[in-house]
Amino acid sequence: MPLALTLFLFAAVWRVVGAHVPALANFAPVMALTFCSAVYFRDRRMWLVSFAALTLSDLYLDHYYAVAFNETWSWPSALARLACFALALPIGAWIASRKNWLTLLGGTLASSLAFYVVTNSDAWLRDPYYAKSLAGWVQALTTGRPEFPPTIWFFRNTLASDLAFTAAFAFAMESAARRRGESSLLAKSVAA
């Protein structure tokens, strides 16, 4: 429990700090920890901790970007992001009873892809810059707006961070189980 709470606090802080370092844009552990909380924690109250980290960091980031780019806060976009994180919970809960390294990988990929498609589709729908056509949607998913890095670059960072932080979280949980003298949490589910 203390390790999990520390990881969630780290996730929120990392996400905020990453906003100030362009190379780290979208390289954040929040999605991975949300997914992993559903995979590893039976106490669903722990799932809410990742939402608290997301919500607090989102409030700061929305304010930061509104000031930096002279934009207004978009609550529908915040809800779209929150919905993506909410989707990671049933994916993680489904993986929990089938967990092995392959299902963890699949769940991580599904969560990352859902976040990418939903948030960029939301940008396509809300941003008047994009043509409301298939070509405009493809642009929102690939090159994005010219004043920002390509959106596919943000997806690369999202996917890399989700894979790295899911692996780190799973490794931490496996190590903690070994220190307690328990067998692998992954092996239990494979044998089930």
C-alpha positions as CSV (number, residue, x, y, z in Angstrom):
1,M,0.0,0.0,0.0
2,P,2.7,2.6,0.8
3,L,4.5,1.7,-2.4
4,A,1.3,2.1,-4.4
5,L,0.6,5.5,-2.8
6,T,4.1,6.6,-3.5
7,L,3.8,5.6,-7.1
8,F,0.5,7.5,-7.6
9,L,2.0,10.6,-6.1
10,F,5.0,10.2,-8.3
11,A,2.7,9.9,-11.3
12,A,0.9,13.1,-10.6
13,V,4.2,15.0,-10.0
14,W,5.8,13.5,-13.1
15,R,2.9,14.5,-15.3
16,V,3.0,18.1,-14.1
17,V,6.8,18.3,-14.5
18,G,6.6,16.7,-17.9
19,A,4.4,19.5,-19.1
20,H,7.3,21.9,-18.8
21,V,9.8,19.6,-20.7
22,P,8.7,19.4,-24.3
23,A,10.6,16.1,-24.9
24,L,8.5,14.5,-22.1
25,A,5.1,15.6,-23.4
26,N,2.7,12.7,-22.9
27,F,5.4,10.6,-21.3
28,A,3.6,10.1,-18.0
29,P,2.8,7.1,-15.7
30,V,-0.8,7.9,-14.9
31,M,-2.5,5.6,-17.5
32,A,-0.1,2.8,-16.6
33,L,-0.8,3.1,-12.9
34,T,-4.6,3.4,-13.5
35,F,-4.5,0.2,-15.6
36,C,-2.2,-1.5,-13.1
37,S,-4.3,-0.5,-10.1
38,A,-7.2,-2.5,-11.6
39,V,-4.8,-5.4,-12.4
40,Y,-3.2,-5.7,-9.0
41,F,-5.5,-4.2,-6.4
42,R,-8.7,-6.0,-5.3
43,D,-9.6,-3.0,-3.1
44,R,-11.3,-0.8,-5.6
45,R,-10.7,2.2,-3.3
46,M,-7.1,2.1,-4.6
47,W,-8.4,2.6,-8.1
48,L,-9.7,6.0,-7.0
49,V,-6.1,7.1,-6.1
50,S,-5.1,7.1,-9.7
51,F,-8.2,9.2,-10.6
52,A,-7.2,11.7,-7.9
53,A,-3.7,11.9,-9.4
54,L,-5.2,12.4,-12.8
55,T,-7.7,15.0,-11.7
56,L,-5.2,17.0,-9.7
57,S,-2.6,17.0,-12.4
58,D,-5.3,17.8,-15.0
59,L,-6.5,20.8,-13.1
60,Y,-2.9,22.2,-13.0
61,L,-2.2,21.3,-16.7
62,D,-5.4,22.8,-18.0
63,H,-4.6,26.0,-16.2
64,Y,-1.0,25.9,-17.4
65,Y,-2.0,25.4,-21.1
66,A,-4.8,27.9,-20.9
67,V,-2.3,30.6,-19.8
68,A,0.5,29.5,-22.0
69,F,-1.6,29.3,-25.2
70,N,-4.2,31.9,-24.3
71,E,-7.0,29.3,-24.4
72,T,-10.0,28.6,-22.3
73,W,-10.4,25.5,-20.2
74,S,-12.3,22.8,-22.0
75,W,-14.3,20.6,-19.6
76,P,-15.5,18.3,-22.4
77,S,-11.9,17.5,-23.3
78,A,-11.1,16.9,-19.6
79,L,-14.1,14.5,-19.5
80,A,-12.7,12.7,-22.6
81,R,-9.4,12.2,-20.9
82,L,-11.1,11.0,-17.7
83,A,-13.2,8.6,-19.8
84,C,-10.0,7.1,-21.2
85,F,-8.6,6.5,-17.8
86,A,-12.0,5.1,-16.7
87,L,-11.8,2.6,-19.6
88,A,-8.4,1.4,-18.4
89,L,-10.0,0.1,-15.2
90,P,-12.3,-2.5,-16.7
91,I,-9.5,-3.5,-19.1
92,G,-7.2,-4.0,-16.0
93,A,-9.9,-5.8,-14.1
94,W,-10.4,-8.2,-17.0
95,I,-6.6,-8.8,-17.2
96,A,-6.4,-9.4,-13.5
97,S,-7.8,-12.9,-13.7
98,R,-5.7,-13.7,-16.7
99,K,-2.5,-11.8,-16.0
100,N,0.7,-12.8,-17.6
101,W,3.3,-10.7,-19.4
102,L,1.4,-11.1,-22.7
103,T,-2.0,-10.0,-21.3
104,L,-0.3,-7.1,-19.5
105,L,1.2,-6.0,-22.8
106,G,-2.1,-6.3,-24.6
107,G,-4.0,-4.3,-21.9
108,T,-1.3,-1.6,-22.0
109,L,-1.6,-1.4,-25.8
110,A,-5.4,-1.2,-25.7
111,S,-5.3,1.5,-23.0
112,S,-2.7,3.6,-24.9
113,L,-4.5,3.2,-28.2
114,A,-7.9,4.2,-26.7
115,F,-6.4,7.3,-25.1
116,Y,-4.7,8.3,-28.4
117,V,-7.8,7.8,-30.6
118,V,-10.3,9.3,-28.1
119,T,-8.3,12.4,-27.2
120,N,-7.3,13.2,-30.8
121,S,-10.8,12.6,-32.0
122,D,-12.0,15.0,-29.4
123,A,-9.5,17.6,-30.6
124,W,-10.7,17.0,-34.2
125,L,-14.3,17.6,-33.1
126,R,-13.6,20.7,-31.0
127,D,-10.8,22.5,-32.7
128,P,-12.0,24.7,-35.6
129,Y,-8.5,24.3,-37.2
130,Y,-9.4,20.7,-38.4
131,A,-11.6,20.1,-41.3
132,K,-14.6,18.0,-40.3
133,S,-13.9,15.3,-42.7
134,L,-12.0,12.0,-42.9
135,A,-8.9,13.9,-44.0
136,G,-9.2,16.3,-41.0
137,W,-9.6,13.4,-38.6
138,V,-6.5,11.7,-40.1
139,Q,-4.6,15.0,-39.7
140,A,-5.7,15.2,-36.0
141,L,-4.4,11.6,-35.5
142,T,-1.1,12.1,-37.3
143,T,0.4,15.5,-38.0
144,G,-1.9,17.6,-35.8
145,R,-1.6,21.4,-35.8
146,P,1.6,22.9,-37.4
147,E,2.6,24.9,-34.3
148,F,2.9,21.7,-32.2
149,P,4.8,18.5,-32.6
150,P,3.0,15.8,-34.7
151,T,0.3,14.0,-32.7
152,I,1.8,10.7,-33.7
153,W,4.9,11.8,-31.7
154,F,2.7,12.3,-28.6
155,F,1.3,8.8,-29.2
156,R,4.8,7.4,-29.3
157,N,5.6,9.0,-25.9
158,T,2.3,7.8,-24.5
159,L,2.9,4.2,-25.7
160,A,6.5,4.2,-24.5
161,S,5.6,5.6,-21.1
162,D,2.6,3.2,-20.7
163,L,4.8,0.2,-21.5
164,A,7.7,1.4,-19.3
165,F,5.6,2.2,-16.3
166,T,3.4,-0.9,-16.6
167,A,6.6,-3.0,-16.6
168,A,8.0,-1.0,-13.7
169,F,4.8,-1.4,-11.7
170,A,4.5,-5.1,-12.4
171,F,8.1,-5.6,-11.5
172,A,7.6,-3.7,-8.2
173,M,4.5,-5.9,-7.4
174,E,6.4,-9.1,-8.3
175,S,9.4,-8.0,-6.2
176,A,7.2,-7.2,-3.2
177,A,5.5,-10.6,-3.5
178,R,8.9,-12.4,-3.6
179,R,10.0,-10.4,-0.5
180,R,6.9,-11.6,1.3
181,G,7.7,-15.2,0.3
182,E,4.8,-15.5,-2.1
183,S,4.9,-17.0,-5.5
184,S,4.7,-14.8,-8.6
185,L,1.5,-12.9,-9.0
186,L,1.7,-13.6,-12.7
187,A,2.3,-17.3,-12.3
188,K,-0.8,-17.6,-10.1
189,S,-3.1,-16.3,-12.8
190,V,-1.5,-18.3,-15.5
191,A,-2.1,-21.5,-13.5
192,A,-5.7,-20.5,-12.7
